[in-house]
């Protein structure tokens, strides 16, 4: 077999959920000196001990060797807004004010083709810089902005799921479509982009307050027409938002019921935030085959509330982590883990580093139904790989110099002290798309 290249170095990935404490037997695989062989199609042809395998390779084989780093599957960002890159860390608003004062004005700019293309390319490059190799992304309501994002991901061969935003009320006129027009535009975009290389179209009603019942119902019919298509939206992020939904949809029993009545509570539907929910809502999400995209950084920034991680785990609700830029303050999933850990602490729960790194790799891949292609480094998977440097930040380097670090401590340092500096390199389908020291 002719190989594209081989990566060599310490390796960690997950084969199943490691549990909430020390990793369960057979759940995590760590190889101190591993080789990952990548075939010409960009998939993994071998993953295992390096020494004997490397000795069998032709002399001309390219080997990228990282003896003092850690190889892991690329990170997955399950909830992020590419059009909000320019308003990251905008001062002092809770959700609804923040949308009106920052988000909506910025998203209006994306009717300009050149601006949309510029931000789309920057966004993809920044994902790679932060070690993210796959993402489910909200676009704007503009078709050209969605096309720009698809185009940027296509150029880098990134696995990216996105779709134009559906909004037909309670927003500036420049951001509104119609129930019928939004669906027709979504259909045209899906037919053009869905399934090209590693791209998927995701039906994307922003949230119940910016869609009429007619638009949500049309979205449910759209999902019937395209079996297997995914849907992303927002749910119960903010208490004022929850109250607003009650006034807009008085016949619904609760916020989730708004989506259920429209046919948007089913397999492949993902609800962002879902902070202010009860056991009944969690159970209905689980039973439907849907999932929650958890966004702790933005929840803290906007003061929205603390997601009940342990309750979701106890009820076996599928969860995936998202940075939620721009209310989130970093595209780094390492910093997302830092905030997840703190939120769990405030709720009286513990997040182990094993469970944390499982969640941004295989765990999110399973939730998004992508684990047949990404999420770990087993043979046949797409070779999306991140190279981590656990001593990249000054605090982490100081700590490493003062005491020897077990693997568990290295992981904990990465999630509490790491950021984009901790990403030494990022590979998509075996091609190095970002190198920190270049």
N, C-alpha and C positions, 0 to 999 in steps of 0.2 A: 504494500500500500504506500502510495506517495503522500507524505504528510505536508501540510501547510507550514506547521511549526510545532515546537514543543515548549511548554512552560515547565519550569522546575523550581521547587522550593517547598517549604512547609505548607500543608493544605488542610483546610477544615471545611466540611460540608455536612448537611443533614440528610438522613435517609427517611426519617419520620419525625413526628412531634417529640421533642426530648422531654416533655413534661415541665413541671414548674420549679423543680429544684435541680439536683444533680442529673445529668442526662440519663434517660432510661437506656437500658442495654440495647445496642444495635441502632440507636437513633442518630448518633453523631459519629463521623469518621474523621480521625486526625491522622495524618501521615507526615512524619517529621521531614522526610526527604521524598517528595512526590514528583511524578512526571504526569503532565496532561498532554496527550498527543492530540492534535487537531487535524482533521482530514481536509481535503480540498474544498469541501462544501461548508466548512466552518463548524462542523460538529465534532464532538469528543469521540475519538477512536480508542483511547486508552486512558485510564486514570488509576494510578497505583504506585507502588514503590519504584523509585527512579533508577537506582544503580544498575540493576541487571537489564532493565529495559533500555536505558540510554546506550548501554554497550552494544546493543543489537542494531542501532541506527546507522544509516549511511553517514559518512563523515561530513557531507555537505548539509545535513539537517540543521535548520535554524533552531537554536535553543535559547530562550529568554530565561536567564537564571536569576532567581531572587532568594538567595540563601538566608537572608536575615529579614525577610518579610513574611507575609501570610497570604496565601492564595485562597480566595473564597468565590462562590458564585456571585455574579453581579447583583446589586441591590435593586429592589422593585419599589417604585413609588406609586401607590394605588390611588392617590387623590391629590391633584395639583392643577393650578390654573396658569397656563403659559402666558396669558395676556396680562397677568398681574405681576410679572417680573419687575416692572418699573415702579411699582408702588409698594414694594416690600418695605416693612418697618415704617409705614406711614402712621403718624402720631395719633393716639388717644381716642379711638372711637369703638363703641360696641357694634355688633354685627350690622344692624339695619342702617345706622348712621354711617358706618364705614363703607357700606355698599354705595350709598347715595353720594357721599363726599369724595370717595377715592376710586372705588371699583368701576362704577358706571361711567364716569368721565374718562377714565383711562381706556376702558373697552371701546368707547366711541371712536378712539383714534385708529382702531383696527379696520375701519372701512378704507383706510389708505393702504393700498397694496404694498408699497415699498416699506412702510413701517411694519406691517405684519410680517413680511419676509425677513426683515432685519431682526426682529424680536424672536421669530421662530428659530433662526439659526443660532442666536445667542442662547436661547433656552436649551436647545439640544446640547450645545457645547458645555453649558453649565451643568446639566445633568451628568454628563460624562466626567467632568471635573470632580464631581461629588461621588463618583462610583456607582451612579444609577444607570442601569443598562436597559431597563424596561419600565414603562410608565403608562398609567391610565390618566388621561389629561382632559380637562375641560378647555374647549376653545371659546370663542365668542359666538355671537349669533351670525357673524359674517362668513359667508361661504369662502371668500378669498383668504381669510385668516386661517380657516381650517385647512384649505389646500396648501397654504404656506407651511403649516406645521407638518402635515403629511409629507410634503416635499423635502423638508429638512431632515426628518427621520429617515426617509428613503435614501437620501444621499449618504447617511452614516450607517445604513443597514441596521437601524435600531428597531427593537420590538416596541411598538407604540400603538396605543388604543386611544382614539379620540373621536369627537363628533361636534358638530356645530351646536351651540346653545339654542334651546327652544324657549322663547319668551314672548308672550303676546299681551302682557299688561304689567302695570306697576313698575315701569322703568322708562328711561328717556326714549323718545320716539325713534332715535337712531338705532336703538337696540331691540326694537320690537319687530317681530314678524307676525304672521297670522297662523291660526291653527292649521289651515290647509297649506299655506305657503311654506311654513317651517318644515312640515313633513315632506313636501315635494323636494325641497332643497336637500333634506337629509337623504332622501332616496337617491337623488342624483350623485351626492357625494359617496354614499355607500357603494353604488354601482361602479364608480370610478376607482375607488381606493381600497375597498375591503378585500383583503386577501393578496394584495400586492406585496411581494417579499414578506415582510414581517409586520404588516399594518392591519389593523382591524378598526372597523367603524363602531362607535358606541353611541347609542341614542342618549341624548343629554338634555332633558328638561332641567333648567337650573334648580328651581325648587317650586313648591306648590304656589307660593304667593305671586310668582311672575308668570304663571300659566293659568289660563281659564280652564274650567272643566272640559270644554270642547278640545283644547289642545292636549290635555292629558289623555283623554279618551282616544284621540287620534294617534297618540304615541303608543297606547296599548294595542291598537289595531296594527300599527307598524310592526310591533314585535311579533304579532301573529303571522304577518306576511313574511317575516324573515326569521324562521326558527333558529335558535342558537345565538341570536344577536344579544349583545349586552346592553344594559342601561345603567346610567349613573345619575344621581341627583343628591339632594341634601335633605336631612331629616332632623328635626328637633335639636338644632344647634344652640338656640338662644331662647330664653323664656319669653321675651317679647315677640319673637318670631312664632313661637308655638301659639300664643294668644291671638296673633294676627290670623293664623291659619284657621283657628276656630271661628273667627268672624267671616272669613271668606268661604269656608266650607262647613256651614252649620249642621248639615245633615250627616257629616262623617263622625264616626264614634271617636276617632282620634286622628292624629297627623298621619300615621301609617295607613289608616283606612282610606285617606284621600287617594293614595297611590293604588291601594288594593282595588278600590271601586273602578279605577281606570284600567285595570289589567296590568299594573306595573309592580305587582308583588309576585314574583315568580323566579324560577331558576335564572341566574345571570343578572339579577338586579342588585345594585350596590348603593347603599345609603350612607352618605357622608355624615360624620359626627355622631348622630344618634346618642346624644348625651342625656337628654331629659326624657327617658323612656323607662318602662317598667318591665317586669318579667313577661307579661302578656305580649308586649311588642317584640321582645327578644325571641320568644317562642314562635311567633308568627313569621318572623324573618328566617329563623332556622328551618321551620317546617316547609317554607316556600322554596328553599334552596337558594335564598338570597344571602347577602353578606353586608357587613358594616365596614366602611373605610374610616379608620380611626386617625384623628388629626390633633394630637395633644399639643403641639407647639402653637398652632393658631387658636386652639381653645383657651390656652393660657393668655396669649397675647390680647385677645378680644374679651377676656373675662367671661367666656361663655359657660364654663363649668368643667367638671372633672368626669371624664368617661370612666364608667365602672368596668374596668378590665376583668376583674375576677368574676363578676356576674356573667359577663359574656362568655368567659372560659367555662364556668360551671354549667351554663346552659348550652354549651357546644355551638355557639353562634360563630359562623365563619367570619374572621376578622383579617384585615390587611391594613398596613400602616401607610399614611400619606403625609407629605410635608405641607400641603395646602398653601403653597405660595400663592398670593402675597400676604395673607394674614399670618401664615407661617413665616418665620423669620430666617429660615435657612433651607436650601435645597439638600442639605446633608441629612441622610437617614441616620447617621451617627448621632447627630444632635436631636433628631426625632426620638431616638432611643433614650437619650438623656432625659428628655421631658416625659417620655412614657414612664421611665423609672420613677421620676419624682411624683407624677400623678398617682401611680400605684402606691407609693409610700403614703401619700396623703389619704388614700382610701383604705389604708391598712393592709395592703397586699405587697408582695415582693415580686419583682421581675428579675429573674436570673439572667446572666449574660447568655446562657445557652438558649433560653426561650426568646430572648431579644433578637439574637442574630438569626435564629430560625424564622422569626416573624418577617424579617425584611428579605428573606431568601425563599426557602421552600414553603414556609407558611403562607406568605402572600401569593405565591404561585398556585398553591392548592386552592385558596379562596377564589382566585380569579380564573380557575380552571385552565391554567397554563402549565401545570406541573409535568405534562407529558413532553414539554419542550424546554423549559427553564426551571430554575429553582435549586438545582444541585449539579454536581459535575460527574454524573454517571454516564457511561458509554451511550452514545446516541443523542444526548442532549446538545442543544446549541451552546457553543463555547463562548458564553458571556461570563467574563471573569474580572474580578477586582483584586488588585494587589494592595494589601494594607500594610502600613507602617505604624506599629503600635507605639513608637517613640518619636513621632513626628512633631508634636507640639512641645513647647518648652516644659510644661508641667509634666507631661508623660515621660519626656526624656529624663528629667530630674528624678522622677520616681523609679524609672528603670535602672538608672545609675546607682541608686541607693540600695536596691534589693533585687534579688533574682525573681523573675516573674513566672509563675505557672501560667499555662494557657488560659485558664479561667480568669486570672488577673489581667492578662493581656487584653482579653475581650472586654473586661469591665473598664479598663483604662480607655480603650477605643470608644466605648459608648458614653463615658462620662467626661473624657478629656479630648476626644477627637473631633475633627472637622474636615474640611476639604484638604488640609495639609496632610492628613493621614492617608490620602489616596495616592499611592505611588504610580499606579497605572490602571487603565481601564481598557478591556478588550471586548469587542463585539464580534461574534462569529469568528473568533481567533485572530482578528486584526486589532492591533493596538491603536485605539482612537484618542487616547489621552495619556501623556506621560508627564508627571510632575516636573522632572528635572530637565525636560527638553527645552 
